[in-house]
Amino acid sequence: EKASPTSLKITLRLIGEGRKQQIGQCLILDFRICCHLLRRELSKDFFEGCRAILVDRDRNPKWEPPRLDMIDDEMVDRYFAKIDDAEWEDLKLPERHSSHIPSTSKL
């Protein structure tokens, strides 16, 4: 009840995806999800959590949707998709030539 059900589902998927990707791919995906959260187009839960903890301090966030069983895979998929806006673009990391060993998850 304390954590956003949407954020829980996103985090679970992100951990699973991260196990199969290199660090650069993980950073790009993390950035993309953060951008979706900050844009508030898919959900306002991040700001609701900040309100409940930092602003009003009532510790009573109103998550939307309020339960895990109300969040389907399609809803979570939208956070992993590229942002459909010409003003936004994915994180671009510089090429690394010094290391020949790919960084992968140890989890």
N, C-alpha and C positions, 0 to 999 in steps of 0.2 A: 504494500500500500504506500510505502514511502517513495519508491522509485517509479518513474514513468514507465508504464507498460511498453510504450513504443520504444523508448530508449533501451529497455531490457532486450527486446527482440532484435533491435539494430546491433547491440553489443554482442549478443550471442552469434549472430551471423558474421559480424566483423572478426571475431576471434577465429571462427572456422575458416573464413576466407584468408585471414592472415597467416594461417599455418601453411598455406599452399603458395604464398607469394614471397617475393624478395622485399627487402625493407623499402626500397623506392616505391614499389607498387602499393605497399601498405600506407606510406605517407600520403600518396596521391589520393587514395581512397578515404583516409581519415580527413584530409582537407575537404574533399567533396562532401562528405557527410556533415562536417562542421558548417560548411557554406549553406547546405540545405536547412540545417537547424537555425542558423542565424537569419535566413531569409523569411522564416515563418510562413512559408507558403504551404508546406506539407503538414506542419504541426506547430502549435504555440507552446508545447510542453516545456521546452528549455526556459523560456521566459516565465512561464507559470512556476516552475521550480525555483527560479531566482526570486520571484515575487514572494513565494511562500517562505523561503529561507532567509533572504537578505533584506527585503523591503518591508513587508508587513510583519514578518517573523511569526506568522500564525502557524507555521509548519503544517498547513492543511492545503496542499496543492489540489487542484481540480484537473486531473489528467483527462485528456480527450484523445482517444477513447479511454475509458476508465479501467478496463480489464484486458488481460493478456489474450483471452479467447476472442476478443473483438478485433484483433489485429491479424490480418491475413498476410500471406507472403507477398502479394501484390503491393500492399502498403509499404512493406519493408523494402521491396525492390526499388521503389521510387527514390529512396535515400541513396542508393548505390548508383543510380543513373546519372549521367552527365546533366548539368544544369542547362536547361533549354532557354538560354538568354545570351544574346550577343555580347553583353557587358561582362559576363562571367566566363572564366575558362579554368580548366584544371591546373593544378600545381605543375610547374615545369621544373624538373630537377636537372642540374648540370650533369653531363656525362662524366663518369669517373674512369680514368685510364690507369690509375696507380694500383688498383687492386684487381687481381684476377680471380679472387675467391668470392663467389656470390654470397651475399648475406641472406640467410634463410632462418626462419623461426626454429627455435630449439624446443618449442612446446609440443 
